[in-house]
């Protein structure tokens, strides 16, 4: 974690009462999962399955793919670092602004990095392209026909498409099965996001067997702990969250904030969205919200391609969202 992330709630003690900085939507009732894990806590005294075979079987059945077309990882982040290691030294493009771990992982593995704001700008001899879809922090979702054209036009380039937030949208994205028709695509999946279990670290990749075999070569045994594996098994078989309500709420909040003079909204189909101040710095706004309201937002100035005026919001409960809107109005009034 070279460049840092949002959700630095741990840095502020008990000051924070509303956390808008994390893209993990944690307003769902997880008491059944917690009880299940408590009932099975004694299993920590045995080693977990080294390749998470049981969990893998459940996912394969759900996605209708083969067991050789999936690799379970310690969150999507482990997958990012494994792929960067596999392509060590490659000429690599990152579509920005986006999640910083793609860049961080590639720098460790001495990639020849360059940055683009459009897939139309991929340079010749590029070995690897990182694309977040839906994108963090913008919420942008790429048209699948456009992606088909880009991937097909660059058969020698491996495209890593991070779909960690795909569960939060009704917009069309590639299913794991659909993406398997390409020999040069790796899809990243995250159970952390859609089931709100960031503390457990659980994700997986899907790709053709040739690519998953290569990625797995660098994976250590037992990288996914017993509790995370059990949580994944339980959630996939017993839980289905409906995100439509939080998306509807996000649309409402975006409209309200867009009506505040001095703040520009970048419309998003997701539960999170990007904002830009006409004047002032996001870091100043962040501190004001912490001190005055106990509200935490994501200062987005450290996303490559953005500056000190950008911040990101992930909508929460309607009551918390109203308090945020009120606080933003107050800061604009006092500051300008």
Secondary structure as a PSIPRED ss2 file (coil, helix, strand):
# PSIPRED VFORMAT (PSIPRED V4.0)

   1 X C   1.000  0.000  0.000
   2 X C   1.000  0.000  0.000
   3 X C   1.000  0.000  0.000
   4 X C   1.000  0.000  0.000
   5 X C   1.000  0.000  0.000
   6 X C   1.000  0.000  0.000
   7 X C   1.000  0.000  0.000
   8 X C   1.000  0.000  0.000
   9 X H   0.000  1.000  0.000
  10 X H   0.000  1.000  0.000
  11 X H   0.000  1.000  0.000
  12 X H   0.000  1.000  0.000
  13 X C   1.000  0.000  0.000
  14 X C   1.000  0.000  0.000
  15 X C   1.000  0.000  0.000
  16 X C   1.000  0.000  0.000
  17 X C   1.000  0.000  0.000
  18 X E   0.000  0.000  1.000
  19 X E   0.000  0.000  1.000
  20 X C   1.000  0.000  0.000
  21 X C   1.000  0.000  0.000
  22 X C   1.000  0.000  0.000
  23 X C   1.000  0.000  0.000
  24 X C   1.000  0.000  0.000
  25 X C   1.000  0.000  0.000
  26 X C   1.000  0.000  0.000
  27 X C   1.000  0.000  0.000
  28 X C   1.000  0.000  0.000
  29 X C   1.000  0.000  0.000
  30 X C   1.000  0.000  0.000
  31 X H   0.000  1.000  0.000
  32 X H   0.000  1.000  0.000
  33 X H   0.000  1.000  0.000
  34 X H   0.000  1.000  0.000
  35 X H   0.000  1.000  0.000
  36 X H   0.000  1.000  0.000
  37 X H   0.000  1.000  0.000
  38 X H   0.000  1.000  0.000
  39 X H   0.000  1.000  0.000
  40 X C   1.000  0.000  0.000
  41 X H   0.000  1.000  0.000
  42 X H   0.000  1.000  0.000
  43 X H   0.000  1.000  0.000
  44 X H   0.000  1.000  0.000
  45 X H   0.000  1.000  0.000
  46 X C   1.000  0.000  0.000
  47 X C   1.000  0.000  0.000
  48 X C   1.000  0.000  0.000
  49 X C   1.000  0.000  0.000
  50 X C   1.000  0.000  0.000
  51 X C   1.000  0.000  0.000
  52 X C   1.000  0.000  0.000
  53 X H   0.000  1.000  0.000
  54 X H   0.000  1.000  0.000
  55 X H   0.000  1.000  0.000
  56 X H   0.000  1.000  0.000
  57 X H   0.000  1.000  0.000
  58 X H   0.000  1.000  0.000
  59 X H   0.000  1.000  0.000
  60 X H   0.000  1.000  0.000
  61 X H   0.000  1.000  0.000
  62 X H   0.000  1.000  0.000
  63 X H   0.000  1.000  0.000
  64 X C   1.000  0.000  0.000
  65 X C   1.000  0.000  0.000
  66 X C   1.000  0.000  0.000
  67 X H   0.000  1.000  0.000
  68 X H   0.000  1.000  0.000
  69 X H   0.000  1.000  0.000
  70 X E   0.000  0.000  1.000
  71 X E   0.000  0.000  1.000
  72 X E   0.000  0.000  1.000
  73 X E   0.000  0.000  1.000
  74 X C   1.000  0.000  0.000
  75 X H   0.000  1.000  0.000
  76 X H   0.000  1.000  0.000
  77 X H   0.000  1.000  0.000
  78 X H   0.000  1.000  0.000
  79 X H   0.000  1.000  0.000
  80 X H   0.000  1.000  0.000
  81 X H   0.000  1.000  0.000
  82 X H   0.000  1.000  0.000
  83 X H   0.000  1.000  0.000
  84 X H   0.000  1.000  0.000
  85 X H   0.000  1.000  0.000
  86 X H   0.000  1.000  0.000
  87 X C   1.000  0.000  0.000
  88 X C   1.000  0.000  0.000
  89 X C   1.000  0.000  0.000
  90 X C   1.000  0.000  0.000
  91 X E   0.000  0.000  1.000
  92 X E   0.000  0.000  1.000
  93 X E   0.000  0.000  1.000
  94 X E   0.000  0.000  1.000
  95 X E   0.000  0.000  1.000
  96 X C   1.000  0.000  0.000
  97 X C   1.000  0.000  0.000
  98 X C   1.000  0.000  0.000
  99 X C   1.000  0.000  0.000
 100 X C   1.000  0.000  0.000
 101 X H   0.000  1.000  0.000
 102 X H   0.000  1.000  0.000
 103 X H   0.000  1.000  0.000
 104 X H   0.000  1.000  0.000
 105 X H   0.000  1.000  0.000
 106 X H   0.000  1.000  0.000
 107 X H   0.000  1.000  0.000
 108 X H   0.000  1.000  0.000
 109 X C   1.000  0.000  0.000
 110 X C   1.000  0.000  0.000
 111 X C   1.000  0.000  0.000
 112 X E   0.000  0.000  1.000
 113 X E   0.000  0.000  1.000
 114 X E   0.000  0.000  1.000
 115 X E   0.000  0.000  1.000
 116 X E   0.000  0.000  1.000
 117 X C   1.000  0.000  0.000
 118 X C   1.000  0.000  0.000
 119 X H   0.000  1.000  0.000
 120 X H   0.000  1.000  0.000
 121 X H   0.000  1.000  0.000
 122 X C   1.000  0.000  0.000
 123 X C   1.000  0.000  0.000
 124 X C   1.000  0.000  0.000
 125 X C   1.000  0.000  0.000
 126 X C   1.000  0.000  0.000
 127 X C   1.000  0.000  0.000
 128 X E   0.000  0.000  1.000
 129 X E   0.000  0.000  1.000
 130 X E   0.000  0.000  1.000
 131 X E   0.000  0.000  1.000
 132 X E   0.000  0.000  1.000
 133 X C   1.000  0.000  0.000
 134 X C   1.000  0.000  0.000
 135 X C   1.000  0.000  0.000
 136 X C   1.000  0.000  0.000
 137 X C   1.000  0.000  0.000
 138 X C   1.000  0.000  0.000
 139 X C   1.000  0.000  0.000
 140 X C   1.000  0.000  0.000
 141 X C   1.000  0.000  0.000
 142 X C   1.000  0.000  0.000
 143 X C   1.000  0.000  0.000
 144 X H   0.000  1.000  0.000
 145 X H   0.000  1.000  0.000
 146 X H   0.000  1.000  0.000
 147 X H   0.000  1.000  0.000
 148 X H   0.000  1.000  0.000
 149 X H   0.000  1.000  0.000
 150 X H   0.000  1.000  0.000
 151 X H   0.000  1.000  0.000
 152 X H   0.000  1.000  0.000
 153 X H   0.000  1.000  0.000
 154 X C   1.000  0.000  0.000
 155 X C   1.000  0.000  0.000
 156 X C   1.000  0.000  0.000
 157 X C   1.000  0.000  0.000
 158 X E   0.000  0.000  1.000
 159 X E   0.000  0.000  1.000
 160 X E   0.000  0.000  1.000
 161 X E   0.000  0.000  1.000
 162 X E   0.000  0.000  1.000
 163 X C   1.000  0.000  0.000
 164 X C   1.000  0.000  0.000
 165 X C   1.000  0.000  0.000
 166 X H   0.000  1.000  0.000
 167 X H   0.000  1.000  0.000
 168 X H   0.000  1.000  0.000
 169 X C   1.000  0.000  0.000
 170 X C   1.000  0.000  0.000
 171 X C   1.000  0.000  0.000
 172 X C   1.000  0.000  0.000
 173 X C   1.000  0.000  0.000
 174 X C   1.000  0.000  0.000
 175 X C   1.000  0.000  0.000
 176 X H   0.000  1.000  0.000
 177 X H   0.000  1.000  0.000
 178 X H   0.000  1.000  0.000
 179 X H   0.000  1.000  0.000
 180 X C   1.000  0.000  0.000
 181 X C   1.000  0.000  0.000
 182 X C   1.000  0.000  0.000
 183 X C   1.000  0.000  0.000
 184 X C   1.000  0.000  0.000
 185 X E   0.000  0.000  1.000
 186 X E   0.000  0.000  1.000
 187 X E   0.000  0.000  1.000
 188 X E   0.000  0.000  1.000
 189 X E   0.000  0.000  1.000
 190 X E   0.000  0.000  1.000
 191 X H   0.000  1.000  0.000
 192 X H   0.000  1.000  0.000
 193 X H   0.000  1.000  0.000
 194 X H   0.000  1.000  0.000
 195 X C   1.000  0.000  0.000
 196 X C   1.000  0.000  0.000
 197 X C   1.000  0.000  0.000
 198 X C   1.000  0.000  0.000
 199 X C   1.000  0.000  0.000
 200 X C   1.000  0.000  0.000
 201 X C   1.000  0.000  0.000
 202 X C   1.000  0.000  0.000
 203 X E   0.000  0.000  1.000
 204 X E   0.000  0.000  1.000
 205 X E   0.000  0.000  1.000
 206 X E   0.000  0.000  1.000
 207 X C   1.000  0.000  0.000
 208 X C   1.000  0.000  0.000
 209 X H   0.000  1.000  0.000
 210 X H   0.000  1.000  0.000
 211 X H   0.000  1.000  0.000
 212 X H   0.000  1.000  0.000
 213 X H   0.000  1.000  0.000
 214 X H   0.000  1.000  0.000
 215 X H   0.000  1.000  0.000
 216 X H   0.000  1.000  0.000
 217 X C   1.000  0.000  0.000
 218 X C   1.000  0.000  0.000
 219 X C   1.000  0.000  0.000
 220 X C   1.000  0.000  0.000
 221 X C   1.000  0.000  0.000
 222 X C   1.000  0.000  0.000
 223 X C   1.000  0.000  0.000
 224 X C   1.000  0.000  0.000
 225 X C   1.000  0.000  0.000
 226 X H   0.000  1.000  0.000
 227 X H   0.000  1.000  0.000
 228 X H   0.000  1.000  0.000
 229 X H   0.000  1.000  0.000
 230 X H   0.000  1.000  0.000
 231 X H   0.000  1.000  0.000
 232 X H   0.000  1.000  0.000
 233 X H   0.000  1.000  0.000
 234 X H   0.000  1.000  0.000
 235 X H   0.000  1.000  0.000
 236 X H   0.000  1.000  0.000
 237 X H   0.000  1.000  0.000
 238 X H   0.000  1.000  0.000
 239 X C   1.000  0.000  0.000
 240 X C   1.000  0.000  0.000
 241 X C   1.000  0.000  0.000
 242 X C   1.000  0.000  0.000
 243 X C   1.000  0.000  0.000
 244 X H   0.000  1.000  0.000
 245 X H   0.000  1.000  0.000
 246 X H   0.000  1.000  0.000
 247 X H   0.000  1.000  0.000
 248 X H   0.000  1.000  0.000
 249 X H   0.000  1.000  0.000
 250 X H   0.000  1.000  0.000
 251 X H   0.000  1.000  0.000
 252 X H   0.000  1.000  0.000
 253 X H   0.000  1.000  0.000
 254 X H   0.000  1.000  0.000
 255 X H   0.000  1.000  0.000
 256 X H   0.000  1.000  0.000
 257 X H   0.000  1.000  0.000
 258 X H   0.000  1.000  0.000
 259 X C   1.000  0.000  0.000
 260 X C   1.000  0.000  0.000
 261 X C   1.000  0.000  0.000
 262 X C   1.000  0.000  0.000
 263 X E   0.000  0.000  1.000
 264 X E   0.000  0.000  1.000
 265 X E   0.000  0.000  1.000
 266 X E   0.000  0.000  1.000
 267 X C   1.000  0.000  0.000
 268 X C   1.000  0.000  0.000
 269 X C   1.000  0.000  0.000
 270 X C   1.000  0.000  0.000
 271 X C   1.000  0.000  0.000
 272 X E   0.000  0.000  1.000
 273 X E   0.000  0.000  1.000
 274 X E   0.000  0.000  1.000
 275 X E   0.000  0.000  1.000
 276 X E   0.000  0.000  1.000
 277 X E   0.000  0.000  1.000
 278 X C   1.000  0.000  0.000
 279 X C   1.000  0.000  0.000
 280 X C   1.000  0.000  0.000
 281 X C   1.000  0.000  0.000
 282 X H   0.000  1.000  0.000
 283 X H   0.000  1.000  0.000
 284 X H   0.000  1.000  0.000
 285 X H   0.000  1.000  0.000
 286 X H   0.000  1.000  0.000
 287 X H   0.000  1.000  0.000
 288 X H   0.000  1.000  0.000
 289 X H   0.000  1.000  0.000
 290 X H   0.000  1.000  0.000
 291 X H   0.000  1.000  0.000
 292 X H   0.000  1.000  0.000
 293 X H   0.000  1.000  0.000
 294 X C   1.000  0.000  0.000
 295 X E   0.000  0.000  1.000
 296 X E   0.000  0.000  1.000
 297 X C   1.000  0.000  0.000
 298 X E   0.000  0.000  1.000
 299 X E   0.000  0.000  1.000
 300 X C   1.000  0.000  0.000
 301 X C   1.000  0.000  0.000
 302 X C   1.000  0.000  0.000
 303 X C   1.000  0.000  0.000
 304 X C   1.000  0.000  0.000
 305 X C   1.000  0.000  0.000
 306 X C   1.000  0.000  0.000
 307 X C   1.000  0.000  0.000
 308 X C   1.000  0.000  0.000
 309 X C   1.000  0.000  0.000
 310 X E   0.000  0.000  1.000
 311 X E   0.000  0.000  1.000
 312 X E   0.000  0.000  1.000
 313 X E   0.000  0.000  1.000
 314 X E   0.000  0.000  1.000
 315 X C   1.000  0.000  0.000
 316 X C   1.000  0.000  0.000
 317 X C   1.000  0.000  0.000
 318 X H   0.000  1.000  0.000
 319 X H   0.000  1.000  0.000
 320 X H   0.000  1.000  0.000
 321 X H   0.000  1.000  0.000
 322 X H   0.000  1.000  0.000
 323 X H   0.000  1.000  0.000
 324 X H   0.000  1.000  0.000
 325 X H   0.000  1.000  0.000
 326 X H   0.000  1.000  0.000
 327 X H   0.000  1.000  0.000
 328 X H   0.000  1.000  0.000
 329 X H   0.000  1.000  0.000
 330 X H   0.000  1.000  0.000
 331 X H   0.000  1.000  0.000
 332 X H   0.000  1.000  0.000
 333 X H   0.000  1.000  0.000
 334 X H   0.000  1.000  0.000
 335 X H   0.000  1.000  0.000
 336 X C   1.000  0.000  0.000
